[in-house]
Every structure is written in C-alpha cells, then in structure tokens.
C-alpha cells in the first residue's frame, strides 16, 4: 500500500507543491480522472486548497466512500467541503480574518491559537507557521481534536482521530498550497515543511 496520494486539479501552485514535497508524497492524482484511481491503495489522500469545485462535486461519492471505508482524508479550504463531504458532518460557516494585513504591522497577530500545543501536529508546526489568514471556520465537532482555533473558539484546523468505520479526517480552513506554490507568504512554506513530514510519519504508524 502507498502512503500519501496528492490530488491536483492541474493548478500550477498545486503542481509546484507536489514537486517540492515529492519526498513525502507517493503519487500525483489528477482530479478529472479520479474515478480511474483506487483510493483505497493509499493510506492518506490530500485535497489541497482551491481544487476545482465542480470536479470535487462530481467525484464526491468516491471521496466519501474512501473516508467511510477507513481512509485518511485531508482537505484544505476553500473547497467548501461541507457541500460535498457527507459521510461526516463538517459544520463550516463563513468567517472573515479580522485584519488581513496583520502580518505587516509591528506586533501584529492573527486571531488564532493552538489549544493543544503538545499535540504532535502542533509540535511539528509552530503557531507562527499556522498564521497568515483563513477561509471560514468550523463549529465544535465532538471527538475531534482541535489543532488551531480562532479566538472565539471556532475551529480553523481540526483532526478527527477516528470516525465510525475507522476513517480519519483533517479539515482545515487554511490555504497553504496556493501561497507556497505562488511564492507568497513564507509562513505557508513553513507550514508545509512541518505538515508533510508529520503526515508521512503518522500514516507510517498506521501501516
């Protein structure tokens, strides 16, 4: 079994991310042809931010089946996963970053914190590497582990360790692939530099 499949819509930023982190990724999966791929051959599947919405809806049944059958699905926003991921409730709602230019101001801060700083993912990705801006928020999900919360205790990055059927979900309202792939916002590069080694090690423990 392969460890991590990386879905791409063909976007240049996504392709650059795949190349830059190829040491942790096992296969590039082209979203228009997703129905030709056996997702159960992968321990984890990553859906990067700004994937093609129409194609995600077209292949929603396959992605839901993968998660329902015990797969490990990682979804970044803005992909409106609440509209196509129905095997598990993802209570997403619109929420704007209070100050999109906070990082340009002395002492500026994005309104977020790590509620579980000792979680291995939080240790792999320090708080400054999780902060640039976000696209919406999650309401609290029972049994989900919050990794990054907004100040009002709304979720920005959550991790369901085990769903019914054994599936696992990481859901995030962050968009690191788009920024890293376009060379803008260094925190996003640091995020991915921490995230993919953590994910590779995590799925390796499952294997």
Secondary structure, 3 states (H helix, E strand, C coil): CEEEEEEECCCHHHHHHHHHCCCCCCEEEEHHHHHHCCHHHEEEEEECCCCCHHHHHHCHHHHHHHHHCCCEEEEECCCCHHHCCCCCCCCEECCCCCCCCHHHCCCCCCCEECCCCCCHHHHHCCHHHHCCCCCCEECCCCCEEEEEEECCCCEEEEEECCCCCCCEEEEECCCHHHHHHHCCCHHHHHHHHHHHHHHHHHHHHHC
